[in-house]
Amino acid sequence: MSQLARDIQQAALPNGVTIVTERMPQVRSVSVGIWLGSGSRAESPERNGVAHFIEHMVFKGTRKRTAEEIAQSVDSVGGMLDAFTGKEMTCFNAKVLDEHLPVAVDVLCDLVLHPRFDDADIAKEKQVVLEEIKMEEDNPEYLIHELFTQNFWRGHPLGRPILGTPETVTQFAQGGVRECFEEWYAPNRAVITAAGNLEHARLVDLVAREFEGAPRSHDAAKSVPPEMRATVEQRDKKDLEQVHIVLGVPSYPLAHERRYAASILNVILGGGMSSRLFQNIRERQGLAYAIESDLSPYTDSGVLSVYAGTSRESAAQLIHCVCDEFRAVRGNGVSEQELRRAKDHLKGSMMLSLESTSARMSNLARQAMYLHRFISLDEMLASIEAVTREEVHTIAQEFFEPERISLSVLGNLNGFRATRELLA
């Protein structure tokens, strides 16, 4: 057996819950998560933000715990309890000492199966979320990504904000919130993953006991793939010192066979301090403090984006420089040295990230929900190693067609105009 083989086991309960575990006997902790295959993408336009709102509301109290008791339950055993909402999933997770796994499972299942949705709590939590939206409006890095996403996926659920808008959040009421909860938080929509020092059969027993009698909902409708729009947008925000810029192009879905090659292209372009964008735009020209590229893959689509913050005087030059890098990699491909460095970077960061139980727990969920199979570390490393310069060049030629580039600009623009010409 390889050093990198993974001890992964899977079970499915009669009501549809999928349970996946990875045993890591060398640690003393366990991370466990309940993943629901519905995030903001599952919402109707008038209920935008309700997935995130439900994630908040379950912490306000359940049939057997008050909000304070929920907080104390995992705190009191030195563990951590957390949750997040994404575009395509919602996750509730806990990390505890291995002996406290039953506590973690009990609390997480209580949250996702028995929330109260009290009217008074809903009214209070709407105010909390409205403050969260205001807080993010004050965060330019969040705001520019939101502006870019809304334009890039315009007219599609992926383009709507996870938090919702003040208009939609204000309208939330108990009936609609409960309706979405009952549809999305059903056993046949749930994947439970755990990694750490645990026995698979024991977790299956714990979950089966909690989920017994939980009603199924209809299976999720197949989602409509988005059409990408190559837009150029700007938003004036007078109180900002910097101009914030995102450029992006369509990329691959999460399970695409070229996902490793796309990751290598991303690393070479802007995925670290030795990347082309960092070296050229920050180190050589001093145009920006922060510059990076990132891949955001979903079920049926994805985006490769570049973010930077710079002065208004340098904004046009910075946009030109990023497009020059797009053109250079599209025209000439990448060197053998860059490819080698990117492979080692990707392998190193992947192996380091999987040292924690929580990262393994998340990795299991991604594989179960998107790939529908489990990949050994050997296979991951071999897939990275197999990427060729030709493959990276082919992807760059596909991704960086000038007419596919989208641009969003935010700042005290004072006469600056974002135009398609800047991308030529």
Secondary structure as UniProt FT lines:
FT   TURN            3..4
FT   STRAND          8..12
FT   TURN            14..15
FT   STRAND          18..23
FT   TURN            25..26
FT   STRAND          29..36
FT   HELIX           40..42
FT   HELIX           45..47
FT   TURN            48..49
FT   HELIX           50..57
FT   HELIX           58..60
FT   STRAND          61..62
FT   HELIX           67..75
FT   TURN            76..78
FT   STRAND          80..85
FT   STRAND          90..97
FT   HELIX           98..100
FT   HELIX           101..113
FT   HELIX           119..137
FT   HELIX           140..152
FT   TURN            153..155
FT   HELIX           157..159
FT   TURN            162..163
FT   HELIX           166..170
FT   HELIX           174..184
FT   HELIX           187..189
FT   STRAND          190..196
FT   HELIX           200..211
FT   TURN            212..213
FT   STRAND          232..236
FT   TURN            238..239
FT   STRAND          243..251
FT   TURN            254..255
FT   TURN            257..258
FT   HELIX           259..270
FT   TURN            273..274
FT   HELIX           276..277
FT   HELIX           278..284
FT   STRAND          291..297
FT   STRAND          302..310
FT   HELIX           312..314
FT   HELIX           315..332
FT   HELIX           336..353
FT   TURN            354..355
FT   HELIX           357..366
FT   HELIX           367..371
FT   HELIX           377..385
FT   HELIX           389..399
FT   HELIX           402..404
FT   STRAND          406..411
FT   TURN            414..415
FT   HELIX           420..423
//
